[in-house]
Amino acid sequence: MKILKRVLIVLLVLLVILAGGGFAFYKANTNALKSIHNTQTSVSDRIDNAKPFSILLLGADTGTDGRIDRGNSDTIMVITVNPKTKKALMYSIPRDTLAEMVGKKPKSVEKINAAYAIGSNKMAKASVSALLNVPIHYTVTINMKALEKTVDFVDGVTIKSPMKVSYDGITVPKGTHHLNGKEALTYARMRYGDPRGDYGRQLRQQQVLQAVISKLKQPKYLSKMPKLISTVGPEVITDMTDKQMNSLPFKYYSVGNNFESKQIKEQTAWINGSSYQVASTAELQKASDTLRKSLDLPTSTVNNTETKLNKYNKKFFSDPDDTDYDDRGLDTTYYTNNTY
């Protein structure tokens, strides 16, 4: 299988759907899609049957920021698209969320962004699904550099920054600015200088994506989409078939601009000398209920490794100053070289 030939088209299709340009994209890219060879078998027929579906979107940052593991997924979002309600939802999950690595033996918990590094898309998909008690139908993994190319494709985006953002030799001052791809990538990646930590970064990532969506409403970019596809071709891995990607904008064009963004709120804990984010059972249930509703599914009680651990940590959740979390020996990971 030519997995590395997978392209950013899945993300682009989603963005174009949200921009209300599905039919135009479909007409402009039919030939481009035919040029992509893929022998993967799809894991779900939700798109084939025009049903509500979910995608786990992973942004892989390959070894930057002094990370000890290469290929961690530092951007984690669950996106749902529902043609019946004509709504789309994007739910961000903090990269440091304590979660079970589903499929790893012996059973263990780590930061959720490690699932991709340990077991690729398969483990990331299973781990997020178990964490939120929500079915994940498809996965899309993109190199964060693809965001830079996409922003340049739409001739930059205008962002209102609530603070000064400095990272990797680039500074975006507080206020409204028009950013090119490299500047937008910097704006979306910086974490440690934001007093809100990863939550602030999630909001900035969503802000950039929504700005791209706004630009894609313009017909001049839709007509040039095949050029972008060929440029960012090697940047994506997905378990969608070409046929599904081809039909996606045609079947889900009605979603239009009805696009909502949310994020999981968590509490900081120190485990094995490293900083984690831990979601309360109530917060996990809230996210699960919201996502399941967006997929036309009934609510279901979240009962997993995380909720079981939470039962042992009542003091942690009742005392905002308590940063000690008992993982019951399930976390054996120790970070080194000041990476936490």
N, C-alpha and C positions, 0 to 999 in steps of 0.2 A: 504494500500500500504506500502511496506517495503522500504520507501524512504531512510532510513539510510543505507540500504544495497547497495546504489549506490556507485560505486567505481571510482577510478582515471582512469579507463580504457579509458574514453573519451579523457582526456588529453594525456594519453599514446598513444592512437591510433593516435591522431594528430601528436604527436612528432615522432612516428614511420613512419607515412606517409611522414613527412618532411625529415626523415632520409633515405627515399627510401627503407624501409623494409616492405612494406605492406603485401606482400604475405607470407613472413616468419612469421609475427605476426599472420596473419589469421590462418595459420596452427597450430601454437603453442598454440593458445588460444581458439579454438573452444570449447573444453571441459570445460574450465574455465568459459566461457560465459554462457554455459548451466546451470551452477550451481547457477547463479544469478537469483533470482525471481523478476519479475517486472510486475505490472499490469497497469502502467501508459499508457495513450493514448498520442501518440506523437502529438505535436502541429504543425508539419510541415511534408510534404512528400518529401522535397527536396532531402534528402539522398536516399529515396526509389527509386527516379527517376534519381539518379546520376546527379543532377543539382548543380550549384554553390550554396554554402550555407554559412551562417554566424553563428558564435557562440560568445555569450557574456561570457567571462571567468572572473570569480570573485574569487579573493583570499581573504578569510575572516580571519581577524585578531581579535580574540575573546577577546576584552577588554584590549589589551596591550597598552603600551605607554601612560598610564593615560587617555585613551579614556573614555568618559562618557557613550557611548552606546556600548553594546556588539553586536558583529556580523556585524559591518560595513565592507563593502568590500573595503579594502585598496589597492587592486590590481584590476584594471578594464581594460580589453583588449577586443577589438573586433577582432576576427580572421575570415578571409574569406578563403575558399578553392575553387578553380576553376579547375575542371578536363579538361576543354577545353583549357584553356591557360596554364595549368600545373603549376599554381602559387598559393602561399599562402601568405597572408598578415596579419600582426599583428599590430594593431593600439592601442597604450596606451592612456588612458584618465586619467589626474590627478585626484586624489581622492578628492581634494578640489574644483573641478569645480562647479561653480554655475549652477544649473539646476532645472527645474521644477520637482517636485515629482508627476509624472503622476499617477492619480488615487486617490490622497489624496484630501480630502475635509475639509475646503475650499481650493481653489487653493493656492499653495505656492511654493517657491523656497528654496532650501537648498544646502548643499554640496552633490555632486552626490553619494558619498559613503554612505550617509544615506538612500538612496532608498532601499537598501537591508535590513537594520535594520527595516525600517518602514513597507515595504510590500513584503519582501522576493524577490525571483527571479522574480516574476511577475512584481512588481513595478520597479525593477532595469532594467529589459528588456524593459519595456515600456518607461522609462525615458531616457535611452540611445538611443533608437530608435528615440524618438521625438527630442532629442538634435541634432542628426546627420542626421535626415531625411533618415535613412537607415533601411531596414527591418532586424530584428534580428530573425533568425529562431530557434535557440536553446540556452539554457543557461547551463553552467557548473560552479558550485560553489565548490571550494576546500578549506579545511583548510590549511593554509600556512605550517603547520607541515608536510603535505604530500610532500612538496618540499624537506624537509630534508631527508625523507625516500627514495625519488626517486634518489637524488644525491648519497646517500650511496649505493643504488642498482647498480649504474654504477661505483662504487669504487671511487667516488669523481670526481671533475672537475677542470681543470686548468684554472685559471682566471688571467688576467692582470689588476690589479687595478690601476686606475689613481691617487688614493689618499689613505691615511690611513683611514680605516673604523673601528670604534670602537662602539660596541653596545652590551648591555646585557652581559657584562663581557668578551667579545671576541674581539680581535683585528686582523684585516687583514691588514698588512703593505702595503704601496705602492709598486708596482712591480708585478712580476709574481709568483703565488703561486698555489699549489694544495690544494683544499679545500674539507673537508669532508662535510657531510650533515648539521651538526650544524653550521659550519663556513659559508657555502654557504647561509644558511637561514639568518644568521646575515648580510652577505654581501648584500643580496637582500632586507632586511627590513630597514636598517638604513636610516633615512631621515634628521634629524635635523643637523647632522654634515656635511652634504654635501652642499657646497655653491650653488649648483644648485637646492637644495630642492628636491621636489618630481620628478622633471624632471631627476635629477641624479639617483634617486632610480629606476625610470622606466627603464633607460638605463641599470642599474645593473641587474634588474630582467630579461630583455631581454637577457642580456649577459649570465646569468646562464642557462636560457632555451635553448639558442642556443648551449651552451657547452654540455648540456644533449643530445640534438639532435645529436651532433657530436659523442658522446659516443655510442648512440643507433644504430649507423651504424654498430657496431661490432656484428656479429652473436652470440657471446657468451651471450650477454644480451638479445637478442630476444628469445633465447631458454629458458631463465629463467623467462620470463615475467609473467607466471601464479603465480609464487611465490610472486612477487611484488603485483599483483592484490589482492591476499588474505591478504597481509600485510596492504595495505592502503584502504581496502574495505570501512570502515565507514567514510572516509574523504570527500565524494563527494555527491552532489545532482545535478541531471540533469533531463531534460525533454525529453531526447532521450530514445527510447525503446531499449531493448536488441538486437532486430533484427537489428535495425539501426546501433548500435555500432558494431555488428558482421560484417555487410556488409561494414562498412566505409572503412577499409583499402583495401578491395578487389576492391571497386568501385573508390577509389581515389588514388591508388598507383602511378599514373602517375605524381603526383605533385612533387615527388622527392625532390631535394634540392633547388628548386626555392622558396625561403622564404625571405620575406622583412619585416623589422620592421620600424614603424613610430610612432610619438607621436604628440599630439596636443600641440601647443605652446600657452601660455596664459599670462595674466597680473595680478599682485597681486592687490587685493582690500581688504579694511577693511570694513566689514559689521557687525553691532551689536557688535563691539569690537573683531571680529574674522577674521582671515586671510582666504581669498578665492582666487581662481583662476578664472578669467573670460576670456572666449574665444571671440575674435572679430567675427563679422558676417563673415568676409572674411576667417578667420581661420576655422570656422565651415563649410563654404561652400567648402573650400579646402579639408577638411577631408571627407565630404559627397561625393564630386565628386570622390575622390580616392577610397573610399569603394564601391560606387555604380558601378564604372567601373570594379572593381574586381569581382563584382557579375553579370556582363553583363547587367547592368541596365542603362538607360539613365540618364543624369544629371537632377536634379530637384532643384529648388530654396528652400533653407532652410528658412522657415517662421514659427517661433515658439515663445514661450514665451521669450526665450533668445535673439533672434534677435529683438524682440519688445522692450525689456529693453535696448538693446544696442543703440537704436535710441535716448533714453533719456540721453545717456552718451557719447556724442561725445567728450567732453573735456577729459574724462577719457582715451580714446584711443589715443587722439592727444598729450597728455602731459604725458610722461613717469614717471614724479614725482607725478602725481595725483593718489591718492589711494582711493579717495571717489567715490563710485558707488551707484547710486540711484536705489534701488530695488523696488521702488513704493509701499512699504509696504507689499510686498509679502513674505519677509523673517522675520519670527517672532522667529527664533531660537537664543538663547543666550547660549554660552558655558561657563562653570564654571570651577573652580579648575585649572586654568591656562591651560586648554585644548582648543587649537585653531587650 
